[in-house]
Amino acid sequence: MPITITTAMPTSFKVSVLRAFHDFTASTGNTFKLALLKATASGSGTFGAATTNYSDLGSDELGSGSGYTTGGNTLTSITPTSDGTTAICDFDNTTWSAATFTTCGGLIYNSSTVGGTSGRACAVLSFGGDQQVSSGDFQIQFPAAAASTAIIRIA
């Protein structure tokens, strides 16, 4: 059975925000990372709103090598703000250089230990199918920080 990914804000993230387990403030907040999943046919997990932690990726995460390091890239957070009545959070684009791999999606997670737990899931991202890079740069370009487009938004 191949990897199944649904772009979602995990239910556990909504609860952990209310319990104050995430601080997205630039430079003084928690550390957030983006881990990548293997190609669709190379894994077997299901990821979406029920995903709770980085550890859920297990063997479905890309392995270290060929431009990728297990755990993913550290993201640079842009201090949260609002757009109208929607709270929004954004990150700078992130790049894996000199990379050769195929991925179908990723997980943004909080790698800081807060409330006794690290790896809390923040967002599950489907790339809409396998994306491949061969001896080049693989870049995630985050959408505009606006009420209808920000990568993390609470309306």
Secondary structure, DSSP 8 states (H G I E B T S, - for coil): ---EE--B--HHHHHHHHTT-----TTTS--EEEEEB--GGG---EESTT--BGGGGGGGB--SBTTB-TT-EEE-EEEEEEETTEEEEEE--EEEEEEEEEEEEEEEEE-S-BTTB--EEEEEEEEEEEEEEEEEEEEE----SSTTT-SEEE-
